[in-house]
Amino acid sequence: MPPDWWSSVWITVAPVSGGERAISRQILREQALPELRQWIDEARHGSQAWALSRHSISWQLVGQSLSLSHDHQPYQPVKLP
């Protein structure tokens, strides 16, 4: 694996139905992206052992509920603003 991949971050946003698009966009901007930025900042300053292994963070919106998963663990409910 090339060295520049060691510190890369891949962001994927899944398609959302038209009826959920507005609330999804709002939650993405107000909650998920700031949390992602904080997660990346913490990762950049974390231990070398943590940095050299693969990690993930993801949010899932189901209806009006948001859930969070770290490193492929089961999704846990998140308090919406």
C-alpha positions in Angstrom: 0.0 0.0 0.0 1.5 3.4 -0.9 2.5 5.6 2.1 0.1 8.4 1.1 -2.8 5.9 1.8 -1.7 5.4 5.4 -3.2 8.8 6.3 -6.1 9.0 3.9 -9.7 9.5 4.8 -12.5 8.2 2.5 -15.9 9.8 2.8 -19.0 8.2 1.2 -22.5 9.6 1.3 -25.2 7.1 0.4 -28.2 8.1 -1.7 -31.2 9.4 0.3 -34.9 9.4 -0.9 -36.3 12.8 -1.8 -38.5 12.9 1.3 -35.6 12.5 3.6 -33.1 14.7 1.8 -33.7 17.9 3.6 -33.5 16.5 7.1 -30.5 14.3 6.1 -28.6 17.4 4.7 -29.4 19.3 7.9 -28.1 16.5 10.2 -25.1 16.0 8.0 -24.1 19.6 8.1 -25.0 20.3 11.8 -23.9 17.1 13.4 -22.1 14.4 11.4 -19.6 16.6 9.6 -18.5 18.4 12.8 -18.2 15.0 14.6 -16.2 13.7 11.6 -13.8 16.6 11.8 -13.3 16.1 15.5 -12.7 12.4 14.9 -10.1 13.1 12.2 -8.4 15.7 14.4 -8.2 13.2 17.3 -6.9 10.5 14.9 -4.2 12.8 13.7 -2.9 13.3 17.2 -3.5 9.7 18.4 -1.0 7.0 18.9 1.1 5.6 16.1 -0.4 2.1 16.7 -3.9 3.4 16.3 -2.9 5.4 13.2 -1.4 2.3 11.5 -4.6 0.3 11.8 -7.8 0.6 9.9 -10.7 2.5 11.5 -14.1 3.7 10.5 -16.9 5.9 11.7 -20.4 6.1 10.2 -23.8 7.6 10.8 -27.1 6.0 9.7 -30.3 8.0 9.5 -33.5 5.9 9.8 -36.6 8.0 9.8 -36.0 10.7 12.5 -33.3 8.7 14.3 -29.6 8.9 13.9 -27.2 6.2 14.9 -23.4 6.1 15.1 -21.0 3.2 14.5 -17.2 3.1 15.2 -15.0 0.5 13.7 -17.9 -1.6 12.4 -19.5 -2.0 15.8 -23.3 -2.1 16.1 -25.0 1.2 15.5 -25.9 3.1 18.7 -28.6 5.8 19.0 -27.4 9.4 18.8 -29.2 12.3 20.4 -30.5 14.7 17.6 -30.2 18.4 18.2 
